[in-house]
Amino acid sequence: MRKHQREVADYLRDEYGANDIRIEPGGKHPKLVFNYQDKEHSLPLGNPSDYRAIKNLHTDLKKKLGEPITDTRRQARKLEDMMAELNSSTSITPRISLPAQIEESAPATKTWTLRMSAYKSSKSTSVVWFIFPKGMMNEYPNGMKIERLDDEHWKISPGGTKQFHEYANHARIIYNDRIPVFGSCKAEAIEEAGEILVFLAKDNRRMVNSPAPFAEIANRKSAPTPAIPDTRGPKLPHEGMPIAPESPPQPVPPMSGLAMEVQMRSFIRGAREIEAMTPYRVTRMPDGRLVWQAPVIE
């Protein structure tokens, strides 16, 4: 559970004595399902970014369930009553309070921190990327279905045609949607009932104009080196005289086969790192040039 969901669950458990509290996917927002007085209830959870969300949920619970249960505490016993009870008893039997039955803890909920991005694939659609930690393909080997619930929530559930693909250090799944493009951003995900709910705040997205995040880096020009001021003082008499022309540049000897192989391996290693993070691929043209090719979305 997330922080605001855990606060509502603790409030239900402590103030109303509710049990069997769990999170289930709803329409626009997830809903909180619980058992109170042998009857199952549900309560939709609002946007966690709203500072009034917890207060509003408490108000909704009071309307739905009534006022919280009053804590009937045991009255303190007087010393005279305890002494009279002790004198009337012939033997003192130590009373041992047995601990209450410990409820079996529910299995831990899976959560992930992932990266999301959206790149333009056509005039009206974008391809949305979900970059999860490595190992998702083993946990979800079958086809998945991706659905956008609203501007900040997505649901990844079994039963579709999308697949997780494993790479060197991450797992990736993508789909097409009509949303604005944005750069790589940190998102959160939680598993509920076999489905993955993803949350990405709209205010935390890195909006970009370039088709890929590395395009700005590739086209960025290095700043010119500032000129060093001349602090040597007045020129000597021989300074300023014509200088003999420099000798013509010597031809550079051709690179050895080993040096060319090392340089090519370094280039391929850098290209593979960029390909693992972006949808662009290195392609050799008919004239032998190597260029970056944009992804083709079918």
C-alpha positions in Angstrom: 0.0 0.0 0.0 1.0 3.6 -0.6 1.3 6.1 2.3 -2.2 7.6 2.1 -3.8 4.2 1.6 -2.0 2.8 4.7 -3.2 5.7 6.8 -6.9 5.1 5.8 -6.4 1.3 6.5 -4.9 2.0 10.0 -7.8 4.4 10.7 -10.3 1.7 9.8 -8.6 -0.9 11.9 -8.0 1.2 15.0 -11.2 3.3 15.1 -13.8 0.8 13.7 -12.2 -2.6 14.2 -12.4 -3.4 10.5 -10.6 -6.4 9.1 -9.7 -8.0 5.8 -8.6 -4.6 4.4 -7.2 -4.7 0.8 -6.8 -2.5 -2.3 -8.6 -3.4 -5.5 -8.6 -1.6 -8.9 -11.6 0.6 -9.5 -12.7 2.9 -12.3 -10.8 6.1 -12.1 -9.0 5.4 -8.8 -8.3 2.3 -6.8 -10.8 1.4 -4.1 -10.3 0.2 -0.5 -12.3 -3.0 0.3 -12.8 -4.0 4.0 -15.1 -6.0 6.3 -17.0 -4.2 9.0 -19.6 -5.9 11.3 -19.6 -9.1 9.1 -20.4 -7.0 6.0 -18.1 -6.1 3.1 -17.8 -2.4 2.2 -15.8 -0.5 -0.4 -14.5 3.1 -0.6 -12.9 4.8 -3.6 -9.5 6.4 -2.9 -8.9 9.9 -4.3 -5.9 11.6 -5.7 -3.0 11.3 -3.2 -1.6 14.6 -4.3 -4.7 16.4 -2.8 -3.9 17.5 0.7 -7.6 17.2 1.7 -7.8 13.5 0.6 -7.3 11.9 4.0 -9.8 14.4 5.7 -12.4 13.8 3.0 -12.0 10.0 3.4 -12.6 10.2 7.2 -15.7 12.2 6.5 -17.0 9.7 3.9 -16.4 6.9 6.4 -18.4 8.6 9.1 -21.3 9.0 6.7 -21.1 5.4 5.6 -20.3 3.6 8.9 -21.3 6.1 11.6 -19.2 7.5 14.4 -16.1 5.4 15.4 -16.6 2.8 18.2 -16.1 4.3 21.7 -13.2 2.8 23.6 -14.8 1.4 26.8 -11.8 1.3 29.1 -11.8 -0.8 32.3 -12.4 1.3 35.5 -9.6 1.3 38.0 -10.2 -0.9 41.1 -10.1 0.6 44.6 -7.5 -0.7 47.1 -10.2 -1.7 49.6 -11.9 -3.9 47.1 -8.7 -5.7 46.1 -7.8 -6.3 49.8 -11.2 -7.7 50.6 -10.9 -10.1 47.6 -7.5 -11.1 48.7 -8.5 -11.9 52.4 -11.6 -13.9 51.3 -9.5 -16.2 49.0 -7.8 -19.2 50.6 -5.2 -19.6 47.9 -3.7 -17.4 45.4 -3.6 -18.8 41.9 -1.4 -16.9 39.5 -3.3 -15.8 36.5 -1.5 -15.8 33.2 -3.0 -13.8 30.4 -2.6 -15.7 27.1 -1.7 -13.6 24.1 -4.4 -13.0 21.6 -4.4 -15.2 18.5 -2.0 -13.6 16.0 -3.5 -13.1 12.6 -1.6 -14.6 9.8 0.1 -11.8 7.9 -0.9 -11.2 4.3 1.7 -11.8 1.6 3.9 -8.8 0.9 2.7 -6.6 -1.9 5.1 -6.2 -4.8 6.1 -2.6 -5.6 8.5 -1.2 -8.2 10.3 2.0 -9.1 10.4 2.3 -12.9 11.1 4.8 -15.7 8.5 6.0 -18.2 8.8 7.9 -21.4 6.7 8.7 -24.5 8.1 9.3 -28.0 6.3 10.5 -31.1 5.6 7.6 -33.4 3.2 9.3 -35.9 1.3 12.5 -36.3 -1.3 11.7 -33.7 0.1 8.8 -31.5 3.1 8.2 -29.3 4.8 5.1 -28.1 4.9 4.8 -24.3 7.8 3.0 -22.7 7.7 1.3 -19.3 11.2 0.4 -18.1 11.0 -2.0 -15.1 13.8 -3.7 -13.2 15.2 -6.9 -14.7 13.2 -10.1 -14.1 9.7 -9.1 -15.1 9.6 -11.5 -18.1 10.1 -14.4 -15.6 7.2 -13.2 -13.4 4.9 -12.3 -16.2 5.8 -14.6 -19.2 2.3 -14.4 -20.9 0.8 -11.6 -22.9 -0.2 -8.4 -21.1 -2.7 -5.7 -21.8 -1.9 -2.0 -21.1 -4.7 0.4 -20.4 -4.5 4.1 -19.4 -7.0 4.8 -16.6 -6.6 8.6 -16.5 -3.8 11.2 -17.1 -1.7 9.8 -14.2 -2.6 6.0 -13.9 -2.0 3.0 -16.1 -3.0 -0.7 -15.6 -1.0 -3.6 -17.0 -3.0 -6.8 -16.7 -2.8 -10.3 -18.2 -4.7 -11.3 -21.3 -3.2 -9.1 -24.0 -0.6 -9.2 -26.8 2.1 -7.0 -25.2 5.2 -8.8 -23.9 7.9 -7.9 -21.4 11.4 -8.0 -23.1 14.5 -8.6 -21.1 17.7 -6.6 -21.7 21.1 -6.4 -20.0 19.9 -4.4 -16.9 16.1 -3.9 -17.3 12.8 -5.2 -18.7 10.7 -3.2 -21.1 7.1 -3.2 -22.3 5.6 -0.6 -24.7 2.3 0.4 -26.3 0.8 3.2 -28.5 -1.4 5.9 -27.1 -2.6 9.5 -27.9 -0.7 11.4 -25.3 1.9 14.2 -25.4 5.6 13.1 -25.6 7.8 13.4 -22.4 11.3 12.4 -21.5 12.4 9.6 -19.1 10.7 10.1 -15.7 10.6 8.2 -12.4 7.2 6.4 -11.8 5.8 4.0 -9.2 4.0 0.7 -9.6 2.2 -1.8 -7.3 0.8 -5.2 -7.9 -2.8 -5.8 -6.9 -4.7 -9.1 -7.7 -2.3 -10.0 -10.5 -2.5 -6.6 -12.1 0.2 -3.9 -12.1 -1.0 -0.3 -11.4 1.4 2.4 -12.5 1.3 6.0 -11.2 3.2 8.9 -12.8 2.3 12.4 -11.6 1.6 14.8 -14.4 3.6 17.6 -12.8 6.7 15.5 -12.6 7.1 14.8 -16.4 10.1 16.1 -18.3 8.6 17.6 -21.4 10.8 17.4 -24.5 10.6 18.5 -28.1 13.3 16.2 -29.5 12.3 12.6 -30.6 14.8 11.0 -28.2 16.6 12.2 -25.0 20.0 11.6 -26.5 19.4 13.8 -29.5 20.2 17.0 -27.4 23.4 15.4 -26.2 24.5 14.3 -29.7 23.9 17.8 -31.2 25.2 19.7 -28.3 28.3 21.8 -29.2 31.1 22.2 -26.7 31.6 25.8 -25.4 34.5 27.7 -26.9 37.7 27.8 -24.8 38.0 31.3 -23.3 41.0 33.3 -24.5 44.0 33.5 -22.1 45.0 37.1 -21.4 48.6 38.1 -22.4 50.4 39.1 -19.2 53.9 38.9 -20.4 54.5 42.7 -20.5 55.9 44.8 -23.4 57.2 43.0 -26.5 60.9 42.6 -27.1 62.5 44.1 -30.2 62.7 40.8 -32.0 59.0 40.1 -31.5 56.6 40.9 -34.4 59.2 39.9 -37.0 58.0 37.7 -39.9 58.1 34.1 -39.1 59.3 31.5 -41.5 56.5 29.4 -43.0 55.8 26.1 -41.3 56.7 22.9 -43.0 53.9 21.2 -44.8 52.0 18.7 -42.7 53.3 15.2 -42.9 50.9 12.4 -44.1 49.4 10.4 -41.3 50.3 6.8 -41.5 47.4 4.4 -41.9 46.0 2.8 -38.8 46.9 -0.8 -38.1 44.3 -3.5 -38.2 44.5 -3.9 -34.4 44.0 -0.1 -33.8 41.0 -0.1 -36.2 39.4 -3.1 -34.4 39.8 -1.4 -31.0 38.2 1.8 -32.2 35.3 -0.1 -33.8 34.7 -2.1 -30.7 34.6 1.1 -28.6 32.0 2.6 -31.0 29.8 -0.5 -31.0 29.9 -0.7 -27.2 28.8 3.0 -26.9 26.1 2.4 -29.6 24.7 -0.6 -27.7 24.4 1.4 -24.5 22.3 4.1 -26.3 20.2 1.4 -28.0 19.4 -0.1 -24.6 18.0 3.2 -23.3 16.3 4.6 -26.5 14.2 3.3 -29.4 16.9 4.3 -32.0 19.1 1.8 -33.8 22.4 2.0 -35.7 21.9 1.1 -39.4 24.5 0.8 -42.2 23.5 2.7 -45.4 24.2 1.3 -48.9 27.3 3.6 -49.2 28.8 2.2 -46.0 27.9 5.1 -43.6 26.5 4.3 -40.1 23.4 6.4 -39.2 20.8 6.4 -36.4 17.4 5.2 -37.5 14.1 6.1 -35.8 11.9 3.2 -34.7 9.2 1.9 -37.0 5.9 1.3 -35.1 3.7 -1.3 -36.7 
